[in-house]
Amino acid sequence: MKKGFTLAEVLITIGIIGVVAALTLPPLIQDYREQATVTRVKKFYSVFSQAYAMAVQENGTIDNWGLKDTEMYEDDDGNSLHSEESFEEYDKFLTIMSKYLTKAGYQKLHNSKGEGNSENTGYVLADGTQIIGIWLQPSNCNGSNSYCGDFYIKTDNKSYYDENNNFKPNIFAFRIEPDRIYPFGTDDSTFKNYCLNGKNYSRCTGWVIMNGNMDYLHCDDLSINGKTKCR
């Protein structure tokens, strides 16, 4: 009767375990990270939407907040940047919102020489989710026009542009409307034109909130009104 394992058998067993781990751990880690991102996006949407609704109830729609439209200028290198006056308007917007948000840190927005001129965060939630950019257009968001501006959030500390200067999957965009905050990417054409081909992952926000996954990163036969999971 065999009483133990030889060194060769032990090494073979360890090797097999290593191969199995190499095959199974990366997908599990990736799935965990994606689910963590989904949770952050949905949490942010819930918290910020409720805060915005309270702000509107108390102060009226955003076109009554005394905010000015975003203005751009061109620097000496030909880069199109938000004006400093616009960043002051963003801070006014966030200052008003801060009254209705809890457990969120605030940092003044200003121009940056780094990735995008609005790289510096305005709000940082307890889980690390950051607002990284804002565009305001309150003068046009009355009557039949529901677009008042938009903003972007980043769900981790990684960079947010790829080699083609497109947003990576850690960036999510929201639309500011008179009476609500609304995620970009709830229609099938936007989803297919930007998410499935990777041209602008920030437009996948609606998909993430509605379907609770980021499967558009793994298969290309998904649609808003059809298949919503790879498996």
BAPAVEX-73207 format. One record per residue (C-alpha): residue in one letter; x, y negated, z negated. Coordinates in pm, 1 decimal, decimal comma, m for minus. Example, Ala and Ser with C-alpha at 12.3 -4.5 7.8 and 13.67 -1.06 7.14 Angstrom:
BEGIN
{rest:a; px:1230,0; py:450,0; pz:m780,0} $
{rest:s; px:1367,0; py:106,0; pz:m714,0} $
% end
This chain:
BEGIN
{rest:m; px:0,0; py:0,0; pz:0,0} $
{rest:k; px:135,3; py:m336,6; pz:99,0} $
{rest:k; px:207,3; py:m554,3; pz:m207,1} $
{rest:g; px:288,3; py:m888,7; pz:m47,2} $
{rest:f; px:357,3; py:m1091,7; pz:261,2} $
{rest:t; px:685,4; py:m1113,6; pz:440,5} $
{rest:l; px:839,6; py:m1454,5; pz:507,8} $
{rest:a; px:751,6; py:m1419,0; pz:874,8} $
{rest:e; px:387,2; py:m1353,9; pz:793,2} $
{rest:v; px:373,8; py:m1655,3; pz:561,0} $
{rest:l; px:526,7; py:m1879,4; pz:826,8} $
{rest:i; px:283,5; py:m1750,3; pz:1089,5} $
{rest:t; px:m10,4; py:m1817,1; pz:854,5} $
{rest:i; px:112,7; py:m2169,5; pz:781,0} $
{rest:g; px:155,0; py:m2228,4; pz:1152,8} $
{rest:i; px:m199,9; py:m2115,5; pz:1225,7} $
{rest:i; px:m334,3; py:m2342,1; pz:949,4} $
{rest:g; px:m136,5; py:m2630,7; pz:1095,5} $
{rest:v; px:m274,5; py:m2574,2; pz:1443,4} $
{rest:v; px:m632,7; py:m2554,3; pz:1314,5} $
{rest:a; px:m582,2; py:m2873,9; pz:1113,1} $
{rest:a; px:m433,6; py:m3052,1; pz:1413,5} $
{rest:l; px:m736,5; py:m2957,6; pz:1620,9} $
{rest:t; px:m1008,2; py:m3034,1; pz:1365,3} $
{rest:l; px:m883,6; py:m3323,2; pz:1150,4} $
{rest:p; px:m852,9; py:m3599,4; pz:1415,7} $
{rest:p; px:m1216,5; py:m3563,4; pz:1532,0} $
{rest:l; px:m1334,3; py:m3557,5; pz:1170,7} $
{rest:i; px:m1131,2; py:m3868,2; pz:1085,7} $
{rest:q; px:m1256,8; py:m4046,6; pz:1396,3} $
{rest:d; px:m1617,1; py:m3956,0; pz:1315,6} $
{rest:y; px:m1571,5; py:m4082,8; pz:958,5} $
{rest:r; px:m1428,8; py:m4414,6; pz:1079,7} $
{rest:e; px:m1708,3; py:m4461,9; pz:1330,2} $
{rest:q; px:m1973,9; py:m4391,5; pz:1070,1} $
{rest:a; px:m1804,7; py:m4637,1; pz:833,3} $
{rest:t; px:m1819,0; py:m4898,3; pz:1109,8} $
{rest:v; px:m2185,8; py:m4824,3; pz:1177,6} $
{rest:t; px:m2263,4; py:m4865,5; pz:807,0} $
{rest:r; px:m2083,5; py:m5199,8; pz:795,2} $
{rest:v; px:m2262,5; py:m5336,5; pz:1101,9} $
{rest:k; px:m2606,6; py:m5232,1; pz:977,8} $
{rest:k; px:m2535,9; py:m5368,1; pz:630,1} $
{rest:f; px:m2415,9; py:m5700,6; pz:769,5} $
{rest:y; px:m2721,0; py:m5730,4; pz:994,0} $
{rest:s; px:m2955,0; py:m5665,9; pz:703,2} $
{rest:v; px:m2782,2; py:m5907,9; pz:464,7} $
{rest:f; px:m2722,1; py:m6190,1; pz:712,3} $
{rest:s; px:m3067,7; py:m6161,3; pz:871,7} $
{rest:q; px:m3237,1; py:m6190,3; pz:533,6} $
{rest:a; px:m3019,6; py:m6488,4; pz:442,4} $
{rest:y; px:m3097,4; py:m6660,4; pz:772,8} $
{rest:a; px:m3470,3; py:m6602,4; pz:727,7} $
{rest:m; px:m3455,3; py:m6765,4; pz:383,9} $
{rest:a; px:m3253,4; py:m7055,9; pz:523,2} $
{rest:v; px:m3512,0; py:m7112,6; pz:797,4} $
{rest:q; px:m3798,3; py:m7090,5; pz:550,0} $
{rest:e; px:m3641,6; py:m7357,8; pz:330,6} $
{rest:n; px:m3476,7; py:m7583,7; pz:590,5} $
{rest:g; px:m3676,2; py:m7528,1; pz:908,1} $
{rest:t; px:m3535,8; py:m7382,2; pz:1229,8} $
{rest:i; px:m3166,9; py:m7432,7; pz:1303,8} $
{rest:d; px:m3232,9; py:m7724,7; pz:1541,2} $
{rest:n; px:m3338,7; py:m7916,1; pz:1227,4} $
{rest:w; px:m3016,0; py:m7847,2; pz:1034,9} $
{rest:g; px:m2833,5; py:m8151,3; pz:1172,1} $
{rest:l; px:m2586,1; py:m7941,7; pz:1370,4} $
{rest:k; px:m2427,0; py:m8038,1; pz:1701,9} $
{rest:d; px:m2359,5; py:m7820,9; pz:2004,3} $
{rest:t; px:m2019,5; py:m7658,9; pz:2048,1} $
{rest:e; px:m1768,3; py:m7863,7; pz:2248,1} $
{rest:m; px:m1459,5; py:m7732,9; pz:2425,7} $
{rest:y; px:m1132,3; py:m7892,9; pz:2527,3} $
{rest:e; px:m822,5; py:m7781,9; pz:2715,8} $
{rest:d; px:m481,4; py:m7779,0; pz:2546,2} $
{rest:d; px:m144,5; py:m7852,8; pz:2706,0} $
{rest:d; px:m110,2; py:m7489,0; pz:2813,8} $
{rest:g; px:m444,2; py:m7486,7; pz:2991,8} $
{rest:n; px:m621,9; py:m7282,9; pz:2724,7} $
{rest:s; px:m987,4; py:m7358,6; pz:2662,3} $
{rest:l; px:m1040,1; py:m7414,1; pz:2289,6} $
{rest:h; px:m1318,3; py:m7513,0; pz:2054,9} $
{rest:s; px:m1283,2; py:m7873,8; pz:1939,3} $
{rest:e; px:m1201,7; py:m7951,0; pz:1578,1} $
{rest:e; px:m1538,5; py:m8128,5; pz:1557,5} $
{rest:s; px:m1704,5; py:m7800,7; pz:1656,4} $
{rest:f; px:m1524,1; py:m7615,7; pz:1381,7} $
{rest:e; px:m1660,2; py:m7872,0; pz:1138,2} $
{rest:e; px:m2008,0; py:m7787,4; pz:1267,8} $
{rest:y; px:m1942,0; py:m7415,6; pz:1214,8} $
{rest:d; px:m1843,9; py:m7488,8; pz:857,0} $
{rest:k; px:m2165,9; py:m7683,7; pz:808,0} $
{rest:f; px:m2362,4; py:m7387,3; pz:940,6} $
{rest:l; px:m2183,1; py:m7145,3; pz:708,4} $
{rest:t; px:m2213,6; py:m7383,0; pz:413,2} $
{rest:i; px:m2591,1; py:m7386,1; pz:457,7} $
{rest:m; px:m2593,7; py:m7008,5; pz:491,8} $
{rest:s; px:m2374,7; py:m6962,5; pz:183,8} $
{rest:k; px:m2663,2; py:m7065,7; pz:m39,1} $
{rest:y; px:m2850,2; py:m6753,1; pz:64,5} $
{rest:l; px:m2559,4; py:m6507,2; pz:67,4} $
{rest:t; px:m2416,4; py:m6333,7; pz:m238,2} $
{rest:k; px:m2091,6; py:m6144,2; pz:m293,3} $
{rest:a; px:m1926,0; py:m6302,2; pz:9,3} $
{rest:g; px:m1602,5; py:m6497,5; pz:19,7} $
{rest:y; px:m1578,7; py:m6810,4; pz:231,9} $
{rest:q; px:m1281,8; py:m6946,4; pz:424,0} $
{rest:k; px:m1288,0; py:m7262,2; pz:633,4} $
{rest:l; px:m1289,5; py:m7198,5; pz:1008,1} $
{rest:h; px:m1030,2; py:m7375,8; pz:1221,4} $
{rest:n; px:m837,2; py:m7338,1; pz:1545,3} $
{rest:s; px:m575,8; py:m7066,4; pz:1567,2} $
{rest:k; px:m282,1; py:m6998,9; pz:1797,7} $
{rest:g; px:m338,6; py:m6625,6; pz:1755,3} $
{rest:e; px:m590,2; py:m6392,2; pz:1920,5} $
{rest:g; px:m862,6; py:m6632,0; pz:2021,7} $
{rest:n; px:m901,9; py:m6981,5; pz:1888,5} $
{rest:s; px:m1161,6; py:m6879,5; pz:1630,6} $
{rest:e; px:m962,5; py:m6597,6; pz:1474,9} $
{rest:n; px:m985,1; py:m6732,8; pz:1120,6} $
{rest:t; px:m1276,6; py:m6596,9; pz:925,0} $
{rest:g; px:m1567,9; py:m6795,2; pz:788,0} $
{rest:y; px:m1722,9; py:m6520,1; pz:577,2} $
{rest:v; px:m1570,9; py:m6206,1; pz:435,8} $
{rest:l; px:m1815,1; py:m5961,7; pz:279,4} $
{rest:a; px:m1719,7; py:m5734,2; pz:m6,9} $
{rest:d; px:m1659,1; py:m5444,1; pz:234,9} $
{rest:g; px:m1418,1; py:m5653,3; pz:445,3} $
{rest:t; px:m1651,7; py:m5738,0; pz:734,5} $
{rest:q; px:m1555,0; py:m6079,0; pz:876,3} $
{rest:i; px:m1716,4; py:m6346,7; pz:1088,8} $
{rest:i; px:m1448,5; py:m6433,3; pz:1344,2} $
{rest:g; px:m1619,6; py:m6670,5; pz:1586,9} $
{rest:i; px:m1924,6; py:m6892,1; pz:1627,7} $
{rest:w; px:m2089,2; py:m7077,6; pz:1915,9} $
{rest:l; px:m2367,9; py:m7327,4; pz:1842,2} $
{rest:q; px:m2628,4; py:m7471,4; pz:2078,9} $
{rest:p; px:m2908,6; py:m7602,5; pz:1854,8} $
{rest:s; px:m3011,9; py:m7879,7; pz:2095,2} $
{rest:n; px:m3157,4; py:m7625,8; pz:2339,9} $
{rest:c; px:m3320,9; py:m7379,3; pz:2101,1} $
{rest:n; px:m3670,0; py:m7521,4; pz:2081,0} $
{rest:g; px:m3986,3; py:m7457,0; pz:2272,7} $
{rest:s; px:m3945,6; py:m7173,2; pz:2522,8} $
{rest:n; px:m3565,2; py:m7143,3; pz:2477,9} $
{rest:s; px:m3481,4; py:m6901,8; pz:2196,7} $
{rest:y; px:m3101,3; py:m6919,7; pz:2229,9} $
{rest:c; px:m2942,9; py:m7127,0; pz:1951,7} $
{rest:g; px:m2593,7; py:m6981,2; pz:1961,1} $
{rest:d; px:m2408,2; py:m6664,6; pz:1871,5} $
{rest:f; px:m2131,9; py:m6529,3; pz:1651,0} $
{rest:y; px:m1902,2; py:m6228,8; pz:1625,8} $
{rest:i; px:m1802,8; py:m6004,8; pz:1338,4} $
{rest:k; px:m1497,7; py:m5781,3; pz:1295,2} $
{rest:t; px:m1529,9; py:m5462,8; pz:1090,9} $
{rest:d; px:m1161,6; py:m5393,7; pz:1015,1} $
{rest:n; px:m819,5; py:m5557,6; pz:1003,9} $
{rest:k; px:m706,2; py:m5435,1; pz:1344,1} $
{rest:s; px:m653,6; py:m5661,0; pz:1646,4} $
{rest:y; px:m961,1; py:m5721,2; pz:1857,1} $
{rest:y; px:m842,1; py:m5760,5; pz:2217,9} $
{rest:d; px:m720,7; py:m5476,7; pz:2439,8} $
{rest:e; px:m452,8; py:m5504,1; pz:2710,1} $
{rest:n; px:m714,8; py:m5642,2; pz:2952,2} $
{rest:n; px:m822,5; py:m5912,4; pz:2706,9} $
{rest:n; px:m1153,4; py:m5735,2; pz:2642,1} $
{rest:f; px:m1301,8; py:m5691,1; pz:2297,8} $
{rest:k; px:m1223,0; py:m5362,3; pz:2126,0} $
{rest:p; px:m1492,9; py:m5146,8; pz:1958,5} $
{rest:n; px:m1442,8; py:m5321,0; pz:1621,3} $
{rest:i; px:m1614,5; py:m5641,5; pz:1739,6} $
{rest:f; px:m1991,8; py:m5692,8; pz:1733,8} $
{rest:a; px:m2193,9; py:m5989,0; pz:1862,3} $
{rest:f; px:m2515,6; py:m6139,0; pz:1729,5} $
{rest:r; px:m2747,3; py:m6396,1; pz:1882,1} $
{rest:i; px:m2883,9; py:m6687,4; pz:1677,8} $
{rest:e; px:m3250,0; py:m6758,2; pz:1752,0} $
{rest:p; px:m3483,9; py:m7014,3; pz:1590,1} $
{rest:d; px:m3641,6; py:m6765,5; pz:1351,5} $
{rest:r; px:m3403,8; py:m6469,6; pz:1344,0} $
{rest:i; px:m3059,0; py:m6319,6; pz:1396,9} $
{rest:y; px:m3067,8; py:m6066,2; pz:1679,3} $
{rest:p; px:m2805,6; py:m5813,1; pz:1795,3} $
{rest:f; px:m2673,9; py:m5819,0; pz:2150,9} $
{rest:g; px:m2718,7; py:m5500,8; pz:2353,2} $
{rest:t; px:m3077,2; py:m5387,8; pz:2296,3} $
{rest:d; px:m3154,4; py:m5361,9; pz:2669,5} $
{rest:d; px:m3034,9; py:m5084,4; pz:2897,6} $
{rest:s; px:m2865,9; py:m5305,0; pz:3158,8} $
{rest:t; px:m2643,4; py:m5476,5; pz:2901,4} $
{rest:f; px:m2560,0; py:m5143,6; pz:2741,2} $
{rest:k; px:m2461,8; py:m4981,1; pz:3070,8} $
{rest:n; px:m2276,6; py:m5282,7; pz:3211,9} $
{rest:y; px:m2068,2; py:m5354,8; pz:2902,7} $
{rest:c; px:m2063,0; py:m5060,3; pz:2662,1} $
{rest:l; px:m2040,7; py:m4751,1; pz:2878,2} $
{rest:n; px:m1759,5; py:m4894,5; pz:3090,0} $
{rest:g; px:m1576,9; py:m5061,5; pz:2800,7} $
{rest:k; px:m1589,0; py:m5411,6; pz:2949,8} $
{rest:n; px:m1724,2; py:m5572,7; pz:2634,2} $
{rest:y; px:m1783,4; py:m5353,9; pz:2330,0} $
{rest:s; px:m1917,1; py:m5654,2; pz:2135,9} $
{rest:r; px:m2239,3; py:m5607,9; pz:2334,5} $
{rest:c; px:m2296,9; py:m5265,6; pz:2176,1} $
{rest:t; px:m2434,8; py:m5410,2; pz:1851,5} $
{rest:g; px:m2796,7; py:m5331,7; pz:1931,0} $
{rest:w; px:m2711,8; py:m4972,8; pz:2016,3} $
{rest:v; px:m2525,9; py:m4920,8; pz:1688,8} $
{rest:i; px:m2809,7; py:m5062,9; pz:1480,3} $
{rest:m; px:m3085,2; py:m4875,1; pz:1665,3} $
{rest:n; px:m2912,1; py:m4538,3; pz:1701,5} $
{rest:g; px:m2662,6; py:m4528,1; pz:1415,4} $
{rest:n; px:m2368,3; py:m4407,0; pz:1623,6} $
{rest:m; px:m2085,5; py:m4517,0; pz:1854,9} $
{rest:d; px:m2119,4; py:m4226,6; pz:2095,3} $
{rest:y; px:m2079,7; py:m4462,1; pz:2393,1} $
{rest:l; px:m1707,3; py:m4425,5; pz:2322,4} $
{rest:h; px:m1722,4; py:m4052,9; pz:2402,6} $
{rest:c; px:m1975,4; py:m3991,1; pz:2682,0} $
{rest:d; px:m2118,9; py:m4192,0; pz:2969,0} $
{rest:d; px:m2466,4; py:m4044,7; pz:3017,3} $
{rest:l; px:m2636,7; py:m4238,8; pz:2739,1} $
{rest:s; px:m2913,0; py:m4497,1; pz:2777,0} $
{rest:i; px:m3128,7; py:m4716,5; pz:2555,9} $
{rest:n; px:m3448,5; py:m4541,3; pz:2659,9} $
{rest:g; px:m3301,0; py:m4193,2; pz:2715,0} $
{rest:k; px:m3021,3; py:m3986,6; pz:2568,5} $
{rest:t; px:m2887,3; py:m4150,2; pz:2249,8} $
{rest:k; px:m2625,2; py:m3897,4; pz:2137,3} $
{rest:c; px:m2346,1; py:m3708,7; pz:2309,8} $
{rest:r; px:m2456,9; py:m3383,5; pz:2146,9} $
% end
